[in-house]
Amino acid sequence: MIRKSAVALISSALLVAGLATNAMATNAPSSGLGRSWPNATDVSANPHWHVYVFEKDGIRYIQVNDLNGGVHGAIATAGGQVLVLPVGSDSQNVTTAPSTTASTTQTVYSDSQVTISATPLSTGATQLSVQSTCTGDPLECNTHVN
């Protein structure tokens, strides 16, 4: 009886260790969302913006900041789904609808799940448009992140 319990305990420990290793392999931090200067790598596709990616529990959080560190907006994405978060000065201007392709629209971030573009508005605000680029199996979208 004790031997079976020990085997079960060791098996459980190995399973947990394997899951922890997968979680650590992402290289994206799991905290700092909403901060002006988070302890994360700037992955922006545009020199006029800062973009930071966070991951926790299989969900990617992407935050867009201006060059002065002002947070403009953030989204969460998993399995081809996008959720706009109530974070940043332009959070009310973050949309998942197709963006207009104005001459002032700039792509600020792109990966295997989403593309984010920024368009200045006449009010001085910025519209952030998020397009899902996941067209396949949601599991594939989560496991093949750039």
N, C-alpha and C positions, 0 to 999 in steps of 0.2 A: 504494500500500500504506500509506504513512504517512497519507494523507488518511482512509482507512477507519478506521485506528486512532484518529485524533483524533476522528472522529465518534462512534465507539464509546465512547471515554473521556468525551466531553462528554455523551452520552446516559446513560451510567451515573451520572455526577455529578448530572445533573438528576433521575434516578430516586431516588437516595439523598437529595437535598435535599427532594424531595417527600414521601418517607417521614418524614424528620426533621420537616418542618413539621406533618404529621398527628400525630406523637407529641407535639410541643410544644403543640398546640392543646387538649390535655385539661385544662390548668391544675392537675392534681393532681400533687403531688410524687411522686418515685420512690424516696425514701429517708426513713427515720425510723420505720419500723414497729417497734413494741416499746418505743418511748420514752414516758416519762410526759408530756412536753410537746413533741411533735414540731413542727417548723416547717411546720405545715399548718393549714388552716382548719378550725375546729370546725363540722361540718355536722349536729350532733345535732338530732333532732326533739323533744328533751325537755330542759328546763332542768336536770335532775338528773344528766345524763350528758354526756360529751364523746365525739364520734365523729369519727374522722379517716379520710380516704380517700386511698390511694396508688395509683398506676398504674405498671406497668412491663411492657413486652412484651405489651400487650393484656390483662393480668390486673389486676383491681381488687382491692386489699387494703383491708379495712375493719376498723378497730380501735375497740374500745369501752373508754373509760376512765371512772373515777368522777370526782367533782368535785375530789378531791385529787390527781389525776394517776395514780392506780393503774390499771395495765392489767388489764382483766378478761378480754378475749378478742379474737380476730381471726379473720377468714375471708378466703379468696381466692375470687373468682368470675369466671367467663368463660363465655360461651355458654350461660347458663342452668344451669351447674353450680356447686356450692358445695363448698368444701373447708375444713374446720375446721383452723385452724393451732394448733400447740402453743405459744401465746403467751398470757401473762396468768395471773392468780391463779385464774380460773374457767375455764380452757381445758378442763378435764374436764367442765364443765357447759354447754358450747356444743353445741347440738343442731340438726340439720336436720329433726327430726321436728316435726310440728305441736305448737304449744305449748298448754298448758291456758290457758284464758282466766280466770285468777284475777282477783279485783278489784284485786290489787296489780300485775298485769302492765302494763308501760308500753312503748309503741313508742318506740324510741330512734333509729331510722334507717329511711328508706325511699327507694328510688329505682326505676328501671325494671327492675332485676335482682333486688333482694332487699328484704325488710323484716326488721328485727331488733327483737325485743322482749326486755325484761328482767323477770324475776320473782324477787323475793327468796325464798330458801329458808329453812326453819326452822333450818338449820345456820349461818346468817349469810352463806352464799355466795349467789351470784346465778346463775340459769340464764339463758343467752342463747339464744333460739330464733330460728332463721334460716329464713325462708320464701322460696323462689324465686318471684319475681313475673314471670319471663320465661315467657310461654306461647306465644310464636311461634317463628320461625326464630332459631336461636342467633346467626347473623350480625346479625340485627336487634337482638337483645338487647345485643350489644356495641357497636353503632354509635349507638344512641339512648339514651345514658346521661344521666340528669339531672345 
